[in-house]
Amino acid sequence: MKNTPFTEKHIALGAKMAPFAGYNMPISYTGINDEHHAVRTNAGVFDVSHMGEFILKGENALDLIQRVTSNDASKLTAGKAQYSCLPNKEGGIVDDLLVYCIEENKVYMLVVNASNIEKDWNWISSFNDKGVEMHNISDKTCLLAIQGPNAASILQPLTDVDLINMKYYTFAKGAFAGVSNVLISATGYTGAGGVEIYFEDKDGDASKIWDAIFEIGAPKGLKPIGLGARDTLRLEMGFCLYGNDIDDTTSPMEAGLGWITKFTKPFTSSELFAQQKANGVTRKLVGFEMIDKGIPRHDYEIKDAAGNVIGKVTSGTQSPSLQKAIGLGYVQTAFATPETEIYIAVRDKALKAKVVKVPFLS
């Protein structure tokens, strides 16, 4: 198992640790509910250094990104980021990712899921027939996500970069906690606001940044947060988790990701997706909330009132913010309209639920 530069910090703080994507990661510290509420109401720090980062450089860098991603990266100017996905040749999704424009038309950073680093690298490389310079910087890049409504104001004294007024999906490079060349991005996976910071662990910089964040943040209630709360926070926003809600067999059009599927240029499977947009799809990813008492879990069957299987659950939890059980799942399109009653097969029972709009938390 790999460690991040912060693993010893997590253990010292009493975190419950577990393997995740080949890394020894903190699942929780004080409890998922407590950590979840800390992020929704104040601020929390996630170690997400297990994520993958690739640098693409050269005059054909944008061309390569355009051919392998579904969104239109030509819209990006320096200092802007974009959510996108890597479609496969069968109309599924290799991975979802963030594309950062470091220098327009020349230098980009792609941020991919930890479990897919090698898979994504090989996939993108297979399309690199125009000499784009590619660097996998995953192992030397640290990533901390400081999320929550008060995150920017808590961190502002540590940098000259204007965090308070940084617009969503933009970023800047600057000094942070005395460490130079830190990329600070107004992105995150919680829907609670905040920033993500990327930096190299040179000369103990990781420890320096972690300690500075908590020295300034702890008196203001800033807490370390594990991956357990990261999952409940993202699910309340209806954000897809790769391997659960999207994978190699799911189309972005089925997954409600038509908004990142732009037909302004050709890309892998774009013709198939255009047909799906024109003709519709046979199944859709929907949000639902439980009416009967019970927690929906990944792979539970979804049924209609007659007991016919109409889909399956991809993610589910008890929402700490809403105090009710919620989930995401694929259903036949006829059952995808909000307020439609569906049934979740929990053990030998069919528990009533209803389709709702996402995000669950408005």
Secondary structure in CASP SS format (residue, H / E / C, confidence):
PFRMAT SS
TARGET T0000
AUTHOR 0000-0000-0000
METHOD secondary structure of the structure
MODEL  1
M C 1.00
K E 1.00
N C 1.00
T C 1.00
P C 1.00
F C 1.00
T H 1.00
E H 1.00
K H 1.00
H H 1.00
I H 1.00
A H 1.00
L C 1.00
G C 1.00
A C 1.00
K E 1.00
M E 1.00
A E 1.00
P E 1.00
F E 1.00
A C 1.00
G C 1.00
Y E 1.00
N E 1.00
M E 1.00
P E 1.00
I E 1.00
S E 1.00
Y C 1.00
T C 1.00
G C 1.00
I H 1.00
N H 1.00
D H 1.00
E H 1.00
H H 1.00
H H 1.00
A H 1.00
V H 1.00
R H 1.00
T H 1.00
N C 1.00
A C 1.00
G E 1.00
V E 1.00
F E 1.00
D E 1.00
V C 1.00
S C 1.00
H C 1.00
M C 1.00
G E 1.00
E E 1.00
F E 1.00
I E 1.00
L E 1.00
K E 1.00
G C 1.00
E C 1.00
N C 1.00
A H 1.00
L H 1.00
D H 1.00
L H 1.00
I H 1.00
Q H 1.00
R H 1.00
V H 1.00
T C 1.00
S C 1.00
N C 1.00
D C 1.00
A H 1.00
S H 1.00
K H 1.00
L C 1.00
T C 1.00
A C 1.00
G C 1.00
K E 1.00
A E 1.00
Q E 1.00
Y E 1.00
S E 1.00
C E 1.00
L E 1.00
P E 1.00
N C 1.00
K C 1.00
E C 1.00
G C 1.00
G C 1.00
I E 1.00
V E 1.00
D E 1.00
D E 1.00
L E 1.00
L E 1.00
V E 1.00
Y E 1.00
C E 1.00
I E 1.00
E E 1.00
E C 1.00
N C 1.00
K C 1.00
V E 1.00
Y E 1.00
M E 1.00
L E 1.00
V E 1.00
V E 1.00
N C 1.00
A H 1.00
S H 1.00
N H 1.00
I H 1.00
E H 1.00
K H 1.00
D H 1.00
W H 1.00
N H 1.00
W H 1.00
I H 1.00
S H 1.00
S C 1.00
F C 1.00
N C 1.00
D C 1.00
K C 1.00
G C 1.00
V C 1.00
E E 1.00
M E 1.00
H E 1.00
N E 1.00
I C 1.00
S H 1.00
D H 1.00
K H 1.00
T E 1.00
C E 1.00
L E 1.00
L E 1.00
A E 1.00
I E 1.00
Q E 1.00
G C 1.00
P C 1.00
N C 1.00
A H 1.00
A H 1.00
S H 1.00
I H 1.00
L H 1.00
Q H 1.00
P H 1.00
L H 1.00
T E 1.00
D C 1.00
V C 1.00
D C 1.00
L C 1.00
I C 1.00
N C 1.00
M C 1.00
K C 1.00
Y C 1.00
Y C 1.00
T E 1.00
F E 1.00
A E 1.00
K E 1.00
G E 1.00
A E 1.00
F E 1.00
A C 1.00
G C 1.00
V E 1.00
S E 1.00
N E 1.00
V E 1.00
L E 1.00
I E 1.00
S E 1.00
A C 1.00
T C 1.00
G C 1.00
Y C 1.00
T C 1.00
G C 1.00
A C 1.00
G C 1.00
G E 1.00
V E 1.00
E E 1.00
I E 1.00
Y E 1.00
F E 1.00
E E 1.00
D C 1.00
K C 1.00
D C 1.00
G C 1.00
D H 1.00
A H 1.00
S H 1.00
K H 1.00
I H 1.00
W H 1.00
D H 1.00
A H 1.00
I H 1.00
F H 1.00
E H 1.00
I H 1.00
G H 1.00
A H 1.00
P H 1.00
K H 1.00
G C 1.00
L C 1.00
K E 1.00
P E 1.00
I E 1.00
G C 1.00
L H 1.00
G H 1.00
A H 1.00
R H 1.00
D H 1.00
T H 1.00
L H 1.00
R H 1.00
L H 1.00
E H 1.00
M C 1.00
G C 1.00
F C 1.00
C C 1.00
L C 1.00
Y E 1.00
G C 1.00
N C 1.00
D C 1.00
I E 1.00
D C 1.00
D C 1.00
T C 1.00
T C 1.00
S C 1.00
P C 1.00
M C 1.00
E C 1.00
A C 1.00
G C 1.00
L C 1.00
G H 1.00
W H 1.00
I H 1.00
T C 1.00
K C 1.00
F C 1.00
T C 1.00
K C 1.00
P C 1.00
F C 1.00
T C 1.00
S C 1.00
S H 1.00
E H 1.00
L H 1.00
F H 1.00
A H 1.00
Q H 1.00
Q H 1.00
K H 1.00
A H 1.00
N H 1.00
G C 1.00
V C 1.00
T C 1.00
R E 1.00
K E 1.00
L E 1.00
V E 1.00
G E 1.00
F E 1.00
E E 1.00
M E 1.00
I C 1.00
D C 1.00
K C 1.00
G C 1.00
I C 1.00
P C 1.00
R C 1.00
H C 1.00
D C 1.00
Y C 1.00
E E 1.00
I E 1.00
K E 1.00
D C 1.00
A C 1.00
A C 1.00
G C 1.00
N C 1.00
V E 1.00
I E 1.00
G E 1.00
K E 1.00
V E 1.00
T E 1.00
S E 1.00
G E 1.00
T E 1.00
Q E 1.00
S E 1.00
P C 1.00
S C 1.00
L C 1.00
Q C 1.00
K E 1.00
A E 1.00
I E 1.00
G E 1.00
L E 1.00
G E 1.00
Y E 1.00
V E 1.00
Q E 1.00
T H 1.00
A H 1.00
F H 1.00
A C 1.00
T C 1.00
P C 1.00
E C 1.00
T C 1.00
E E 1.00
I E 1.00
Y E 1.00
I E 1.00
A E 1.00
V E 1.00
R C 1.00
D C 1.00
K E 1.00
A E 1.00
L E 1.00
K E 1.00
A E 1.00
K E 1.00
V E 1.00
V E 1.00
K C 1.00
V C 1.00
P C 1.00
F C 1.00
L C 1.00
S C 1.00
END
